[in-house]
Amino acid sequence: MSDPTELPGESASGGARRGRGGGGGGREARRALRTGGGIKQRRFIERKLSPFEILSEEGLAIIEQNADIILEEVGIEFRDDAEALQILKEAGCDVEGERVRFPRGFCRKIIRENAPATFTQHARNPERSVTIGGNATVFAPVYGPPFVRDLNGERRYATIEDFQNLVKLAYMSPALHHSGGTVCEPVDVPVNKRHLDMVYSHIRYSDKPFMGSVTAPERAEDSVALAKIVFGDDFVENNTVMINLINANSPMTFDGTMLGALKVYARHNQAVIVTPFILSGAMAPCTPAGVMAQTLAEAMAGIALAQLVRPGAPCVFGSFASSMSMQSGAPTFGTPEPAMVLYGCAALARRLGIPFRSGGSLCGSKLPDAQAAYESAATLQPTVLGGVNFVLHAAGWLEGGLVSSFEKLVMDADQLGMMQTFAEGPDLSENGQAMDAIREVGPGQHFLGCAHTQANFETAFYRSNVADNNSYEQWLAEGSLDAAQRTNNLVRKMLEEYEAPVLDPAVDEALNSFIAKAKESMPDAFA
């Protein structure tokens, strides 16, 4: 198979970075946007803002010490995976049954000596490739919901058609730099076969980077095989083309399914995001400092195993921590305590020297309403200010992660565009300083007609494609629509106008042939 740079993967959408207000790029580019001639995608964020720090050096050292105590004295259970236990035992860990205790500093040393600080995830369209780590931030859509809230307002189980439509919307959203993974769980496809359709959908309906399956080791192997059809065997073994979510079964446990997928991806040089999934007060202590220590311990244990499987395998330190209603036991979002955990774990990841994943546009609301908006804003702001590198659930999340919403995906993506403009900081070029305009206008006049304003008016400010800023009379004339109604119309229009990115027909044929043979080799299973 050819190198991906030789694939005809470039779509009509192009790959130039979007201007501050969504315009820019010259007259022809603006004309193409107005006439539907293409989607002007945005590159991943290169942050100019220093990350917000919530802990002092002393505070970070306390958390690190507590994590080391957890690893050394309490230990981590690695369940149903004799190979993982043997690998850890041969490396010098104390293995008692399925409980593994790590020598003081063992995990940190292995990670710092081997895991890359940054890496590139290659897309089949090279213009869509992203950097993970450093000052880069990458936004990816919601992951994992079994339900969707469709365009008719119905909450129902998701289908493969829903999955494909969510992939299309993410592809058409310039501020989503990544196609994501399980954007919803298509329950109309057998459990043991749906991973094939999901990975194929990301390849066929988008040319952005994507995630592989982690629900069984053999499904991870299938994901790698599909990627090799697109990128070539040698390229995949020497470059990262997938990033994959490995959740710890908190507290302090990894199960055989996740361990099996972790080993498959690490051996093939594909990135793993090792993420303790924590409901504070139930799966970890109810204090931010306790959650940070447990999160760091669990993440380091999983990442250390990946480095023992293949030194240098790309890894991301993940953190997902929600607060909990002590009255109902339900997870809550947009609260201050998880924001503290995010800020603290982001700093711990920087000290460890590896990329960090956390945050998103999280909410508990059942609808894309005011509660969804303020809770999502309260989780997205720390995500950006904390310097998170890979942001899963950045768009489309409803009802505590049970539901993928078409409208909310597009509404969130609009907010992501604003956050990108903010994170990239002010323009300090000669044009950005605007001293010529100040000299031209002088005291007591206005800037509307000056040369600088005329040259920059199309790109001066971020322009939302969701918000209504018209007069009251115009709003009435256009149907008095609220944000969800306007976005519903926009989503329908986007799906009607969707055009698939180019995919080499020979590659497409090979993908479908592999999928057909894989499906024929096993009976349907729905559990």
KOLDREN-304082 format. One record per residue (C-alpha): x, y, z; residue in three letters. Coordinates in steps of 0.001 Angstrom, whole numbers, padded with zeros to 6 digits, always signed. Layout:
N
XYZAla
...
This chain:
527
+000000+000000+000000Met
+001228+003467-000829Ser
+002302+006111+001636Asp
-000777+008104+002774Pro
+000649+011277+001323Thr
+000121+009677-002085Glu
-003539+008885-001495Leu
-006080+011165-003189Pro
-007443+012063+000233Gly
-007729+015814-000161Glu
-011343+016904-000270Ser
-012915+020045-001607Ala
-012901+021354+001930Ser
-009227+022231+001786Gly
-007043+022472+004833Gly
-006098+026097+005483Ala
-006494+027509+008935Arg
-009690+029404+009547Arg
-009418+033119+010176Gly
-010439+034744+013420Arg
-013968+035297+012226Gly
-014299+032332+009936Gly
-013258+034254+006829Gly
-009880+035083+005342Gly
-007817+033163+002843Gly
-008476+035466-000086Gly
-011427+036392-002278Arg
-011722+032995-003983Glu
-011739+031158-000656Ala
-014460+033453+000684Arg
-016498+032988-002476Arg
-016191+029218-002205Ala
-017450+029333+001362Leu
-020424+031505+000458Arg
-021450+029297-002452Thr
-020953+026012-000601Gly
-017829+025237-002583Gly
-016016+023750+000408Gly
-015526+023562+004140Ile
-012690+025660+005463Lys
-011231+023415+008156Gln
-009149+024655+011068Arg
-005831+023191+012131Arg
-005465+021876+015639Phe
-004928+024577+018252Ile
-001433+025826+018976Glu
-002012+027525+022312Arg
-000347+030833+023052Lys
-001774+031058+026577Leu
+000144+029778+029577Ser
-001775+027006+031389Pro
-003625+027982+034541Phe
-002031+026426+037633Glu
-004112+025550+040686Ile
-001403+023800+042747Leu
+001964+025009+044011Ser
+005134+022984+043523Glu
+004685+021714+047066Glu
+001100+020710+046348Gly
+002057+018799+043202Leu
+004828+017002+045085Ala
+002321+015915+047747Ile
+000004+014429+045104Ile
+002913+012636+043424Glu
+004081+011209+046744Gln
+000574+009954+047538Asn
+000311+008321+044104Ala
+003615+006541+044709Asp
+002318+005292+048065Ile
-000813+003925+046367Ile
+001297+002085+043792Leu
+003757+000723+046355Glu
+001512-000108+049308Glu
-002029-000594+047988Val
-001251-001741+044459Gly
-003287-002067+041271Ile
-005255-005136+040188Glu
-004692-006425+036646Phe
-007575-008839+036167Arg
-007918-011746+033735Asp
-004597-011160+031974Asp
-001822-013572+032876Ala
+000486-012081+030245Glu
+000258-008585+031741Ala
+001032-009994+035193Leu
+004032-011875+033815Gln
+005357-008764+032045Ile
+005112-006744+035251Leu
+006655-009499+037369Lys
+009627-009846+035022Glu
+010109-006065+035213Ala
+010550-006253+038984Gly
+007058-005627+040344Cys
+005615-007518+043311Asp
+002793-009689+041938Val
+000444-011367+044409Glu
-002455-013029+042622Gly
-003817-010264+040395Glu
-002596-007466+042679Arg
+000563-005694+041510Val
+002644-003440+043747Arg
+005235-001221+042134Phe
+008641-000230+043541Pro
+008793+003440+044543Arg
+009366+005576+041435Gly
+009210+002574+039061Phe
+006339+003798+036875Cys
+007524+007401+036700Arg
+011030+006343+035661Lys
+009822+004058+032864Ile
+007429+006685+031544Ile
+009917+009553+031586Arg
+012608+007454+029907Glu
+010432+006014+027138Asn
+007062+007652+026456Ala
+007155+010508+023897Pro
+006271+014006+025069Ala
+004514+014706+021779Thr
+003551+012701+018723Phe
+001716+013143+015436Thr
-001482+011281+014693Gln
-001592+010987+010934His
-004861+011360+009047Ala
-005478+009848+005619Arg
-005549+013423+004386Asn
-002149+014730+005558Pro
-003582+018230+005977Glu
-005772+016873+008788Arg
-002938+015277+010802Ser
-002734+016519+014398Val
-000070+016956+017050Thr
-000828+015436+020456Ile
+001079+017039+023332Gly
+003085+020187+023967Gly
+001129+023368+023281Asn
-001326+021608+020962Ala
-005015+021048+021721Thr
-007176+018718+019627Val
-010984+018647+019865Phe
-012848+015357+019246Ala
-016593+014620+019499Pro
-018586+012680+022085Val
-017670+009040+022717Tyr
-019771+006088+023834Gly
-023485+006985+024204Pro
-025974+004175+023481Pro
-028753+006669+022751Phe
-029252+009591+020388Val
-031647+012496+020507Arg
-032617+012711+016863Asp
-033748+015628+014741Leu
-037399+014880+015544Asn
-036693+015244+019256Gly
-036937+011523+020008Glu
-034569+009869+022487Arg
-033890+006367+021169Arg
-031222+003733+020735Tyr
-028603+004706+018169Ala
-028223+003083+014742Thr
-025378+002851+012258Ile
-027090+005578+010215Glu
-026943+007861+013250Asp
-023270+006971+013653Phe
-022545+007887+010040Gln
-024442+011164+010324Asn
-022502+012145+013443Leu
-019240+011383+011627Val
-020413+013562+008734Lys
-021300+016436+011063Leu
-017916+016209+012783Ala
-016220+016237+009383Tyr
-018167+019358+008428Met
-017385+021166+011704Ser
-014135+023121+011235Pro
-013298+023358+014945Ala
-013515+019589+015444Leu
-010000+018536+014494His
-010652+014827+015006His
-013362+012360+013956Ser
-013397+010603+017335Gly
-014366+006993+017919Gly
-017653+005563+019191Thr
-019659+008726+018552Val
-022685+006595+019431Cys
-023220+002857+019919Glu
-025054+001492+016816Pro
-027195-001173+018471Val
-028740-002333+015177Asp
-025405-003961+014253Val
-024225-007122+016087Pro
-021907-006346+019005Val
-019100-008507+017631Asn
-019265-006874+014176Lys
-020163-003238+014727Arg
-016538-002183+015287His
-015879-002943+011614Leu
-018689-000645+010464Asp
-017679+002078+012903Met
-014015+002215+011897Val
-014998+002046+008222Tyr
-017439+004946+008690Ser
-014663+007157+010043His
-012460+006280+007072Ile
-015190+006586+004440Arg
-017147+009633+005598Tyr
-014280+011747+006955Ser
-010597+012296+006301Asp
-009810+013460+009828Lys
-007900+011289+012342Pro
-009947+008636+014144Phe
-009984+006131+017017Met
-009987+002330+017008Gly
-012075-000257+018841Ser
-011168-001323+022390Val
-014076-003657+023254Thr
-012002-006816+022659Ala
-008367-007503+021693Pro
-009430-009080+018391Glu
-011450-005967+017549Arg
-008378-003870+018218Ala
-006476-006146+015813Glu
-009210-005617+013202Asp
-008901-001849+013657Ser
-005156-002049+013048Val
-005740-004216+009969Ala
-008190-001680+008521Leu
-005730+001137+009198Ala
-003001-000799+007391Lys
-005204-001055+004300Ile
-005420+002745+004260Val
-001893+003681+005324Phe
+000249+000624+004580Gly
+001818-001940+006925Asp
+005184-000261+007396Asp
+003691+003192+007886Phe
+001357+001984+010637Val
+004127+000131+012485Glu
+006317+003235+012489Asn
+003756+006029+012819Asn
+000635+006714+014852Thr
-002591+006628+012829Val
-005041+005781+015647Met
-005522+006943+019212Ile
-007445+004598+021487Asn
-009278+004949+024794Leu
-008217+002570+027580Ile
-010279+003092+030741Asn
-009207+001918+034159Ala
-011997+000145+036011Asn
-011606+002405+039020Ser
-010837+002055+041834Pro
-007338+000758+041149Met
-008282-001974+038675Thr
-007737-002787+035002Phe
-009860-005525+033420Asp
-008793-008057+030811Gly
-010663-006372+027958Thr
-008897-003048+028375Met
-005524-004691+029016Leu
-005859-006793+025881Gly
-006640-003759+023720Ala
-003823-001763+025338Leu
-001278-004457+024474Lys
-002489-004750+020866Val
-002220-001036+020204Tyr
+001080-000583+022025Ala
+002659-003438+020049Arg
+001565-001777+016809His
+002846+001674+017890Asn
-000675+003091+018126Gln
-001499+005585+020864Ala
-003398+004693+024020Val
-005161+007140+026325Ile
-005012+005528+029766Val
-007927+007100+031619Thr
-009152+006373+035129Pro
-012933+006811+034876Phe
-013972+008180+038240Ile
-017242+009147+039873Leu
-015895+011000+042884Ser
-017250+009701+046164Gly
-018048+006274+044696Ala
-015013+005170+042677Met
-012494+007435+044424Ala
-012419+009653+047518Pro
-014781+012614+047587Cys
-011958+015188+047720Thr
-010088+016632+044710Pro
-006664+015854+046195Ala
-007627+012232+046779Gly
-009011+011913+043249Val
-005823+013406+041789Met
-003579+010951+043636Ala
-005654+007916+042657Gln
-005950+009122+039058Thr
-002197+009610+038767Leu
-001474+006184+040270Ala
-003888+004340+037986Glu
-002766+006186+034867Ala
+000932+005640+035566Met
+000356+001910+036126Ala
-001354+001496+032750Gly
+001131+003667+030874Ile
+004074+001831+032444Ala
+002638-001467+031183Leu
+002350-000003+027672Ala
+006012+001034+027819Gln
+007024-002453+028939Leu
+005105-003922+025991Val
+006794-001552+023530Arg
+009178+001129+024767Pro
+008378+004422+023089Gly
+004743+003570+022335Ala
+002751+006841+022325Pro
+000664+007243+025485Cys
-001634+009913+026876Val
-002395+010465+030565Phe
-006184+010658+030766Gly
-008458+011908+033516Ser
-012234+011717+033659Phe
-013618+012723+037035Ala
-017161+013853+037738Ser
-018735+014937+040975Ser
-021756+013109+042394Met
-025065+014033+043924Ser
-024837+012652+047441Met
-028656+012580+047484Gln
-029294+010525+044314Ser
-025892+009078+043415Gly
-026127+010586+039923Ala
-023064+012187+038314Pro
-023070+015976+038172Thr
-021254+018245+035734Phe
-020072+021821+035583Gly
-019155+021775+039274Thr
-015915+023238+040674Pro
-014384+020064+042118Glu
-013815+018235+038788Pro
-012337+021458+037407Ala
-009788+021380+040237Met
-008957+017765+039360Val
-008503+018718+035708Leu
-006157+021602+036480Tyr
-004151+019498+038911Gly
-003860+016438+036661Cys
-002879+018619+033690Ala
+000064+019933+035711Ala
+000958+016398+036846Leu
+001001+015245+033214Ala
+003317+018107+032272Arg
+005673+017085+035100Arg
+005517+013498+033901Leu
+006402+014674+030389Gly
+003503+013178+028420Ile
+000319+014503+026747Pro
-002891+014956+028742Phe
-006527+014176+027976Arg
-009510+015491+029942Ser
-012452+017877+029858Gly
-014966+018438+027104Gly
-018436+019950+026821Ser
-020034+017880+029575Leu
-023505+018270+031049Cys
-026266+016333+032767Gly
-029120+018005+030918Ser
-031572+015913+028899Lys
-031937+018581+026199Leu
-029651+021114+024487Pro
-031029+023815+026791Asp
-029750+026440+029228Ala
-028535+023823+031717Gln
-026606+022072+028945Ala
-025091+025397+027911Ala
-023865+026568+031313Tyr
-022627+023152+032430Glu
-020788+022642+029147Ser
-019254+026103+029385Ala
-018149+025366+032945Ala
-016306+022229+031798Thr
-014969+023611+028530Leu
-013339+026696+030054Gln
-011016+024732+032398Pro
-010287+022401+029491Thr
-008862+025266+027470Val
-007263+027190+030337Leu
-005724+024031+031800Gly
-003845+023198+028612Gly
-005511+019854+027817Val
-003951+018252+024733Asn
-006666+015829+023593Phe
-010289+016677+024337Val
-012770+013849+023952Leu
-016492+014665+024383His
-015812+018174+023066Ala
-019136+018210+021188Ala
-022458+016368+021250Gly
-022627+015119+024871Trp
-025995+015071+026664Leu
-027493+013410+029744Glu
-024256+012495+031472Gly
-022875+010791+028386Gly
-025884+008547+027739Leu
-027025+010524+024692Val
-025420+011884+021536Ser
-027236+014961+020276Ser
-027039+016165+016685Phe
-027990+019710+017634Glu
-025650+019880+020583Lys
-022740+018605+018506Leu
-023122+021571+016159Val
-023807+024045+018985Met
-020750+022826+020875Asp
-018603+022946+017747Ala
-019478+026623+017408Asp
-018241+027209+020961Gln
-015082+025238+020187Leu
-014353+027672+017384Gly
-014592+030541+019843Met
-012327+028735+022301Met
-009775+028111+019568Gln
-009632+031793+018690Thr
-009240+032645+022387Phe
-006549+030004+023032Ala
-004463+031160+020084Glu
-004145+034570+021739Gly
-004059+038102+020327Pro
-002379+038927+017036Asp
+000688+041066+017752Leu
+001750+041500+014143Ser
+001889+044980+012645Glu
-001659+044469+011394Asn
-002774+043243+014808Gly
-001329+046261+016600Gln
-003360+048537+014268Ala
-001212+051623+014908Met
-001825+052891+011361Asp
-005557+052917+012079Ala
-005076+054809+015328Ile
-002904+057401+013569Arg
-005372+057709+010678Glu
-008492+058212+012790Val
-007218+060286+015685Gly
-009278+061639+018587Pro
-013067+061954+018488Gly
-013672+060069+015213Gln
-014816+056525+014396His
-012936+053586+012915Phe
-015692+052185+010678Leu
-014422+053734+007489Gly
-010673+053635+007995Cys
-008445+051528+005744Ala
-007533+049046+008486His
-011172+048283+009322Thr
-012048+047913+005641Gln
-009177+045469+005178Ala
-010038+043388+008259Asn
-013796+043609+008748Phe
-014519+040116+007418Glu
-012116+038423+009827Thr
-012033+040844+012766Ala
-014374+038910+015062Phe
-015537+035349+015441Tyr
-018857+034874+013656Arg
-021158+032266+015149Ser
-023229+030162+012774Asn
-025648+029311+015597Val
-026265+032484+017638Ala
-028920+035012+016639Asp
-027765+038623+016823Asn
-030377+040191+014563Asn
-032987+042761+015552Ser
-036108+041655+017402Tyr
-038196+042411+014323Glu
-036003+040264+012081Gln
-036036+037447+014656Trp
-039856+037559+014614Leu
-039929+037545+010824Ala
-037676+034484+010710Glu
-039966+032434+012934Gly
-038953+033389+016508Ser
-036663+030366+016716Leu
-034628+029498+019780Asp
-031062+028192+019589Ala
-032038+024516+019429Ala
-034563+025153+016646Gln
-032076+027177+014613Arg
-029459+024479+015064Thr
-031919+021755+014066Asn
-032408+023541+010746Asn
-028653+023972+010372Leu
-027978+020271+011026Val
-030529+019245+008394Arg
-028912+021625+005913Lys
-025418+020318+006693Met
-026454+016712+006131Leu
-028209+017621+002883Glu
-025102+019404+001597Glu
-022556+016829+002824Tyr
-020048+015637+000243Glu
-017771+012733+001122Ala
-014013+013323+000975Pro
-012203+011491-001785Val
-011169+007906-001029Leu
-009117+005795-003427Asp
-011596+003249-004927Pro
-009009+000479-004604Ala
-008620+001248-000895Val
-012395+001331-000445Asp
-012738-002025-002191Glu
-010026-003566-000017Ala
-011684-002244+003146Leu
-015062-003668+002188Asn
-013514-007006+001225Ser
-011780-007286+004614Phe
-014980-006360+006451Ile
-017084-008868+004499Ala
-014652-011715+005221Lys
-014403-010778+008894Ala
-018185-010729+009284Lys
-018574-014066+007485Glu
-016104-015676+009884Ser
-018343-015284+012958Met
-022024-015602+013854Pro
-023960-012544+014970Asp
-023798-011753+018669Ala
-025875-009090+020404Phe
-024397-009449+023872Ala
